[in-house]
Amino acid sequence: MIIAVLVSVTLPRFSSTAERLGVERSASEVAQALRYAHARSVTENKGMLWRWNPQERKGSLYAVTPDGTETELTDRFSASRPIAAVASVEMTGPDGPIDEVHFYPDGTAEAASVTLTHGKRIYSVQVDPATSQVLYTTGAAPR
């Protein structure tokens, strides 16, 4: 009887912790994917495009030729795992919602922010347009 009470009290906490850790991992993976897009763009001297697919809840990387032709990359780092539905995902640029970020061979990028929210926690991934540097932060949601 005591074990059943203990399990009923601790199980929801374990579930909530597992969800939170999964969302943290997803936010970290988004940051890594954007850093990878920047690195490939500079080292290969070609444009790269990271595109968010809201239906599949994941991002994919594309090489972009000077004439604008996009080719989806298929190496293991070029597509993220789907983000669990327990998190809301919002991707914005300076003028509002966006679904892709361009990275340029000169080391610049389009400004972008990817925000994952889970309960009271916010995980933010920012792309600096002047340097393509990616900043990942986490914090509590404003009250």
N, C-alpha and C positions, 0 to 999 in steps of 0.2 A: 504494500500500500504506500509506504513512504517513497519507494523508488518511483512509483507511478506519479506521485505528486511532484517529485523532483524533475522527472522527465518532462512533465507537462509545463513546468515553469521555465526550464532551460532550453527546451527545443525551439521555441520561437526566437530566443536570443541567438542561437546558433544559425538559424535560417536567415535572420536579419543580417548577421555578421557575414555569412557566406555571400549574400546578395551584395552587400556593400563592398566586399573585397573583389567581387566580380566586376562591379562598376569601376572601381579604382583601376583594376587591371585593364579594362577596356579604354579608359581615359589615357592611361600610360601608353597603350598600344597605338592610339590615335596620334599622340605626340611623337612616338617613334616613327610612325608612317610618314608624318609630315617632315620630320628631320631627314628621313631616307629620301623623300622626294627632292628636298633641297640639295642633298649631297649628290644624288644622281644627276640632277640638272647641271650642277657646276662641274662635276668630274667628267661628264660625257659631253659637255658643251651643247646641250639641247634643252628645249623647254620640256617641263614635266607638268602634269595636271593630276591633282588628287581630287577625285570625284566621290561625293557622298551619295549613296543610294538609300533613300528613306524606306523603300519597301523591303529591301534585304537587310537594312540597318547595318551597312558596312561600307567601307571606302575602298576604292581601287585606284591604282596608279596607271597613268597613260603617258607615253612619250608623244611629244608634239613636234612635228616638223615645221620648218619656217612657213610652209604654205598652209598650215593649220590642220594637216592630217593627224588624226589621233590613232595610236596603236596601243591597245591594252597590254600591259606587261604581265607576264605570267610567272615570274620567279616567286619564291615563297614569301618574300617581304613586300610584294606589291599589292596585296589585298589583305584587308584586316578581317578578323573573325567578326561575325555578327555581334552586335551589342544587345544584351538582354533587354527584353521589353520592360523590366522593372525600372529602367532609367529613361528619362526623357532626353532627347538629343536635339540641340538647336545649333545651326551653323549660320553665322552672320558675317557680313562685310560692313564697310563704312556706310553703305546705303540701304542696309536691310538684309533680309534672308538671302542666302546663297546656297549652292550645292556643289561648288568646286573652287579650288584654289590653284592658281597658276604659279609655277616657279620658273625663274628665268636663268639662263646660263651665266649672267653677270652677277648672280648672287642675290637678286631682288625677288620679290614675290608680291602677290596681291595680299592686302591686309585681310585677315580672317580670324574668326574666333569660333571654336567648337566648344559648346558647353553641354556637359552631361549633368543631370540633376537626379539625385536619388534621395527621397525623403528630404531631410534638412541639409544634405551635403551637396555642394556644387564643385564640379571638377571642370576647370577651364583650361583650354589649350589655345594659346594666342600665337599668330604668325605675324612677325614684324615685317612690314613691307620693304623697308630699306635694306635689311640684312638677311631676310628669310629665317632668322633665328626663331626657334619655337620655345615658348615658355609654358610650362605646365604648373598650375597651381590648384590647390584644393582648399576648401573652407566651408564654413556654415552658410546656409542661405540667410539672406537678410530677413528680419522679422517684420 
